C-alpha cells in the first residue's frame, strides 16, 4: 500500500510560510567543522550554567510539586513583577505586572499578535530587511507586506506614513534596537516620531526588542512603547540576556489587549514553562545580573571589533558594512552584480557559512547583502572566516569583470 500524501491536505496558511535558509544552513553546519556566521546564536561560553544549575536545584527542593504542575496562562507573577520593575525603572515608564504575559520566547508573542490582528490581505508594514522569524510568523496569516527602507537611524518614516494612510494597514513590525539582520538602531527622534504616527493614524506596532540589554557602550534609547503605550506591544526575551534554551520571553501589552492575548495564548500552550520561569526568577534575584551582562557586552563588543577589523582589512573598499552599537550582527552590501547566494555556495566548499540577504526580504530581493553573526565565533575563526569570504568574493568580482 502506498503511503498517503499530505501535500494536497496542507493548508494555504501553512503553504504561505517561507522556508528558513538559516535553519537549513545550520543543519549543514552542525554536521561538519564549519566556521559559522549564519545562526543568530549567543556565545555559549557566556551562559551562566553553574548559576542556573544551582537555581534549578534550589527551586525544585523548595517546591517541586507546585512547580511541576499546570500553572496560570499569564506566567509566574513574581517574574512578571521583576520585568515590570526593571523596565519601569530603566526608562521611567509606568508598567504593571498585569500588562505582562510570559511567552515561549518573543517569537510566540509575534505569532499570537499576528493571529489577533491579521486577516488575509491586511497590510503589515515591515522593515526592509526584516527579521526572518517574524516574516515566517506573520506569513502564516497571509498578509500583504508593505516594506519600508531602513536608514542609518531607523525606518524611513515618510514611507511608513505613506502606508499608514491606507485603511487596510493594521500593523507594523519593527526591531528598533540592534535590528536583526542589519544591526541598525533607531534614533531617539525616530522613536518619538514613529509613536506620533501610530497615534495619529491609529495603527499598532509590534516592537520586538530581544537585544535591549546587549549594547556595547551606551544604553539604547527608550522604546517606542513609552511614547505610544496603547499602540504598542513591546516584547522582550531572556534568550540573549541569559540563555536561549530556557525559551522564556515576555510581552508588555496595552491593558485592553491583555485578555485577548491571554485567550489566544491559552489555545496554543495552556501555560508557559513553569519550571524555567521559577529557575529564571531565582537566578535573577540571587545573582549579580549586571555583572553577567557586562561580561556579555564586553565579549560581544570584542567579537564585533574583531569582525569589523577583518572586514576592513580583507574586503575591498566597495563593500559597505553597518556599524552596530549592540546586538549580534553585521550587515554587508556587496558590489553590484555579486550574488550572496552564489557566494555562500563557494565559501561552504571552504568551510564557511553565512546567511544571504534575500532571506530577510519578502519580495525576493536582497541578494547583494550578507548577514554575519559575530557572537558565536571565536576570534581566530572570525579572522579566518572573513578572509575566506573575501577571497571568494574577489574571485567572483574578477569573473564578473
C-alpha positions in Angstrom: 0.0 0.0 0.0 1.3 3.4 -0.9 2.0 5.9 1.8 -0.6 8.7 1.9 0.4 12.0 0.5 -0.1 15.1 2.7 0.8 17.6 0.0 -2.8 18.2 -1.1 -4.0 18.3 2.5 -1.7 21.1 3.7 -3.4 24.4 4.4 -2.9 27.6 2.4 -1.8 29.4 5.6 1.0 26.8 6.0 2.0 27.0 2.4 2.5 30.8 2.7 5.2 30.4 5.3 8.6 30.9 3.6 11.3 28.3 4.3 14.2 29.3 6.6 17.6 29.3 4.9 19.0 29.9 8.3 17.7 26.6 9.7 18.8 24.6 6.7 22.3 26.1 6.7 22.6 25.4 10.4 21.7 21.8 9.8 24.7 21.6 7.4 27.0 23.4 9.7 26.2 21.3 12.7 27.3 18.1 10.9 30.6 19.5 9.8 33.5 21.5 11.1 32.3 24.8 9.7 33.1 28.3 10.7 29.5 29.6 11.0 28.5 33.2 10.9 25.0 32.0 9.9 22.8 31.5 13.0 21.7 34.2 15.4 23.4 32.3 18.3 24.6 33.8 21.6 28.0 32.8 22.8 27.6 29.6 24.8 30.8 30.3 26.8 28.8 33.2 28.5 25.8 31.1 29.6 25.7 31.2 33.5 25.4 27.4 33.6 26.6 26.9 37.2 24.2 29.6 38.5 21.3 28.1 36.5 22.1 24.7 37.8 22.0 26.0 41.4 18.8 27.8 40.8 17.1 24.7 39.3 18.2 22.6 42.3 17.0 25.3 44.8 13.5 25.8 43.3 12.9 22.1 42.9 14.0 21.4 46.5 11.7 24.1 47.7 8.5 23.5 45.8 8.8 20.7 43.2 5.1 19.7 43.3 3.9 23.2 42.7 6.5 24.0 40.0 5.9 20.8 38.0 2.1 21.3 38.0 0.0 23.2 35.4 0.0 26.9 36.0 -1.6 30.2 35.1 -1.6 31.2 31.4 -0.1 34.6 32.0 3.0 33.4 33.7 4.7 33.4 37.1 3.7 36.6 38.9 6.9 37.3 40.7 8.8 37.1 37.4 6.3 39.5 35.8 6.9 41.8 38.8 10.6 41.7 38.2 10.2 42.5 34.5 7.9 45.4 35.3 10.2 47.0 37.8 13.3 46.6 35.8 12.0 48.3 32.7 9.8 50.9 34.5 12.9 52.0 36.4 15.2 51.8 33.4 13.1 54.0 31.1 10.9 55.9 33.7 7.8 54.2 32.4 4.5 53.1 34.1 4.5 49.3 33.7 2.4 46.9 35.9 2.8 43.1 36.1 -0.8 42.8 34.9 0.3 44.2 31.5 2.9 41.4 31.1 2.4 37.9 29.7 5.2 35.3 29.7 5.7 33.7 26.3 7.7 30.8 24.8 10.3 33.3 23.6 9.3 36.6 21.9 8.7 34.5 18.7 5.4 33.2 20.3 4.4 36.8 21.0 4.8 37.7 17.4 2.7 34.7 16.3 -0.1 35.4 18.8 -0.3 39.1 17.9 -0.5 38.3 14.2 -3.3 35.9 15.0 -5.1 38.7 16.9 -4.8 41.4 14.2 -4.3 40.0 10.7 -7.0 38.9 8.3 -5.9 37.6 4.9 -4.9 40.5 2.7 -4.4 43.0 5.6 -1.4 45.3 5.3 1.6 44.8 7.6 4.4 47.3 7.5 7.9 45.8 7.9 11.4 47.0 7.7 13.5 46.1 4.6 15.4 44.0 5.5 13.4 42.4 8.4 13.8 39.5 10.8 13.2 36.2 9.1 11.4 34.6 12.1 8.8 37.4 12.0 8.3 37.1 8.3 7.6 33.4 8.8 5.2 34.0 11.7 3.3 36.8 10.0 3.2 35.0 6.7 1.1 32.2 8.2 -1.9 34.7 8.3 -1.4 35.7 4.6 -1.0 39.5 5.0 0.1 41.9 2.3 3.6 43.0 3.3 4.4 46.7 3.0 8.2 47.1 3.1 9.9 50.3 4.1 13.6 51.1 3.8 16.0 51.1 6.7 18.2 54.1 7.0 21.2 54.6 9.3 18.9 55.8 12.1 15.9 53.5 11.6 13.0 53.1 9.3 12.1 55.6 6.6 9.2 57.2 8.4 7.9 59.1 5.3 7.4 55.6 3.7 5.8 54.4 6.9 3.3 57.3 6.9 2.5 56.6 3.2 1.5 53.1 4.2 -0.4 54.3 7.3 -2.7 56.3 5.1 -4.2 53.0 3.9 -7.1 51.7 6.0 -6.2 48.1 5.4 -2.8 48.5 7.0 -3.3 47.5 10.6 0.1 46.6 11.9 3.8 47.4 11.8 6.6 45.1 13.0 10.0 46.6 13.9 13.2 45.8 15.8 14.4 49.3 17.0 17.5 48.1 18.9 20.4 46.4 17.1 18.0 45.2 14.4 18.2 41.6 13.1 19.6 41.4 10.4 21.1 44.9 9.9 22.4 45.8 13.4 20.8 49.3 12.9 19.3 51.0 15.9 16.6 53.7 15.8 17.5 57.2 16.9 15.5 58.7 19.8 14.0 61.2 17.5 12.7 58.5 15.1 11.2 56.5 18.0 9.2 59.6 19.1 8.2 60.4 15.6 7.0 56.8 15.0 5.0 57.0 18.2 3.2 60.1 16.9 2.4 58.4 13.6 1.0 55.4 15.4 -1.3 57.6 17.5 -2.2 59.9 14.6 -3.2 57.1 12.2 -4.4 54.7 14.9 -2.0 51.9 13.9 -0.4 49.2 16.1 3.2 48.3 16.4 4.9 45.1 17.5 8.1 46.4 19.0 10.4 43.4 19.1 13.3 44.0 21.5 15.4 40.9 22.2 18.7 42.8 22.1 17.7 45.5 24.7 20.4 44.5 27.2 23.1 43.8 24.6 24.6 47.3 23.9 28.3 48.0 23.6 28.8 51.3 25.2 25.7 53.5 25.7 22.3 52.2 26.7 19.7 52.2 23.9 17.1 55.0 23.9 13.7 54.5 25.5 11.3 52.2 23.5 8.5 53.5 21.2 6.2 51.9 23.8 7.0 54.8 26.2 5.5 57.4 23.9 2.5 55.4 22.5 1.5 52.9 25.2 -1.9 52.0 23.7 -0.5 51.5 20.2 2.4 49.2 21.0 3.1 45.6 22.2 6.7 45.6 23.5 8.4 42.2 23.5 11.5 41.1 25.4 13.5 37.9 25.9 15.7 36.1 28.3 17.4 34.3 25.3 20.1 37.0 24.8 20.1 38.1 28.5 20.7 34.6 30.0 20.4 31.7 27.6 18.1 30.8 24.6 17.5 27.2 25.7 15.3 28.5 28.6 12.7 29.6 25.9 11.1 32.3 28.0 10.3 35.8 26.8 7.5 38.3 27.5 5.3 40.9 26.0 4.1 44.2 27.6 0.6 45.0 26.3 -1.9 47.8 26.5 -4.4 47.0 29.3 -7.3 46.4 26.9 -5.4 43.9 24.8 -4.3 41.7 27.7 -7.4 39.4 28.0 -7.5 39.0 24.2 -3.8 38.0 24.0 -4.3 35.7 27.0 -7.3 34.0 25.4 -5.4 33.4 22.2 -2.4 32.1 24.1 -4.4 29.6 26.0 -5.3 27.9 22.8 -1.7 27.3 21.9 0.1 26.1 25.1 -2.2 26.5 28.2 0.7 28.0 30.2 4.3 28.9 29.7 7.0 26.6 31.0 6.6 26.8 34.8 10.0 25.2 35.7 12.1 27.6 33.7 10.1 30.6 34.9 10.9 29.7 38.5 14.6 29.0 37.7 14.9 32.3 35.9 13.3 34.3 38.7 15.6 32.6 41.3 18.6 33.3 39.1 17.7 36.9 38.7 17.1 37.5 42.4 20.1 35.6 43.7 22.9 36.6 41.3 24.5 39.8 40.1 22.8 40.2 36.7 24.6 43.4 35.9 28.0 41.7 36.3 26.9 39.0 33.9 25.5 41.4 31.4 28.7 43.5 31.5 30.7 40.3 30.6 28.4 39.6 27.7 28.5 43.2 26.4 32.3 43.3 26.7 32.8 40.0 24.9 30.3 40.8 22.1 32.0 44.1 21.6 35.3 42.4 21.3 34.0 39.9 18.8 32.3 42.7 16.8 35.5 44.7 16.6 37.5 41.6 15.5 35.0 41.0 12.7 34.8 44.7 11.7 38.6 44.9 11.6 38.9 41.8 9.5 36.3 43.2 7.1 38.2 46.4 6.8 41.4 44.6 6.2 40.4 41.9 3.8 37.3 43.2 1.9 37.5 45.6 -1.0 36.6 49.2 -0.3 33.3 49.0 -2.3 31.8 46.6 0.3 29.7 48.5 2.8 29.1 47.3 6.4 26.8 48.6 9.1 28.3 49.8 12.4 26.0 48.3 15.1 26.0 49.7 18.6 25.0 46.3 20.1 23.3 43.0 19.3 25.0 40.2 17.3 25.0 41.1 13.6 26.8 43.0 10.9 25.1 43.6 7.5 27.2 43.8 4.4 26.3 45.3 1.0 28.3 43.7 -1.8 29.4 45.3 -5.1 26.9 45.5 -7.9 26.4 42.2 -9.8 27.6 39.9 -6.9 25.1 37.4 -5.6 25.5 36.4 -1.9 23.5 33.2 -2.8 26.3 32.2 -5.2 29.0 33.4 -2.8 27.9 31.2 0.1 27.9 28.1 -2.2 31.6 28.8 -2.8 32.5 29.6 0.8 30.8 26.5 2.1 33.2 24.4 0.0 35.9 26.0 2.2 34.1 25.5 5.4 32.5 28.9 6.0 28.7 29.7 6.1 26.7 32.9 6.4 23.1 33.9 5.5 22.5 35.5 2.1 20.5 38.7 2.4 17.5 37.6 0.3 16.3 35.6 3.3 15.3 38.8 5.0 13.1 40.3 2.2 9.6 39.4 1.2 9.8 40.3 -2.4 12.8 38.1 -3.4 15.4 40.9 -3.5 18.4 41.3 -1.2 20.9 39.0 -2.9 23.5 41.8 -2.8 23.6 41.6 1.0 25.1 39.3 3.7 24.2 38.9 7.4 27.1 38.0 9.6 26.8 36.8 13.1 29.8 37.6 15.3 28.7 36.4 18.7 29.1 32.7 18.2 32.6 32.5 16.7 36.0 32.6 18.4 38.4 35.4 17.5 40.8 33.3 15.4 37.8 31.8 13.5 36.4 35.2 12.8 39.6 36.4 11.0 40.0 33.1 9.2 36.3 33.0 8.0 36.2 36.6 6.9 39.5 36.1 4.9 37.9 33.1 3.1 34.7 35.1 2.3 36.8 38.0 1.0 38.9 35.6 -1.1 35.9 34.0 -2.8 34.3 37.4 -3.2 37.4 38.6 -5.1 37.3 35.6 -7.4 33.6 36.4 -8.2 34.3 40.0 -8.9 37.1 39.1 -11.3 34.8 36.7 -13.2 32.1 39.4 -13.4 34.6 41.9 -14.8 
